[in-house]
Amino acid sequence: MNIFRLIVSEFIGMFVDDEFLAVSILAVVAACGLVVWSFHAGSLAVALLLVIGIAGVLMSSVVKGAAK
């Protein structure tokens, strides 16, 4: 039971450890949803927006983590 608890806590820690990363990714996904809903954008445009947004969030997270 102790091993199971450790595995679960590590799994949850992957998502809760970096709040900036989690909130930023949610913001990018929400922005893409807003673009689809507001402008009826095509799937290619939304995919490109997602890739660029997530890549930007990951790069800023890496830079922020390297500065610590």
C-alpha positions in Angstrom: 0.0 0.0 0.0 2.9 2.3 0.7 4.3 1.9 -2.8 0.9 2.6 -4.3 0.6 5.8 -2.3 4.1 6.9 -3.4 3.3 6.2 -7.1 0.0 8.2 -6.9 1.7 11.1 -5.1 4.5 11.2 -7.7 1.9 11.1 -10.5 -0.1 13.9 -9.1 3.1 15.8 -8.4 3.9 15.8 -12.1 0.9 18.0 -12.7 0.9 20.1 -9.6 4.7 20.8 -9.4 4.8 23.7 -11.9 1.7 25.8 -11.5 2.8 28.3 -14.1 3.1 25.5 -16.7 -0.3 24.0 -16.0 -2.1 27.3 -16.0 -0.4 28.5 -19.1 -1.2 25.4 -21.0 -4.9 25.7 -19.9 -4.8 29.3 -21.1 -3.5 28.3 -24.5 -6.1 25.6 -24.9 -8.9 28.0 -23.8 -7.6 30.7 -26.3 -7.7 28.1 -29.1 -11.3 27.2 -28.1 -12.2 30.9 -28.1 -10.7 31.3 -31.6 -12.7 28.3 -32.9 -15.9 29.5 -31.3 -15.5 33.2 -32.3 -14.0 33.1 -35.7 -14.9 29.6 -36.8 -11.3 29.0 -37.6 -10.2 25.9 -39.5 -8.5 22.9 -37.9 -5.2 23.7 -39.5 -5.1 27.2 -38.0 -6.1 26.0 -34.6 -3.5 23.3 -34.7 -0.8 25.8 -35.7 -2.0 28.1 -32.8 -1.8 25.2 -30.4 1.7 24.1 -31.5 3.1 27.7 -31.3 1.4 28.4 -28.0 2.4 25.2 -26.3 6.0 25.5 -27.6 6.1 29.1 -26.3 4.8 28.0 -22.9 7.3 25.1 -22.7 10.3 27.4 -23.7 9.3 30.0 -21.1 9.0 27.2 -18.5 12.5 25.9 -19.4 14.0 29.4 -19.2 12.3 30.0 -15.9 13.5 26.7 -14.5 17.0 27.2 -15.7 17.1 30.6 -13.9 16.4 28.9 -10.5 
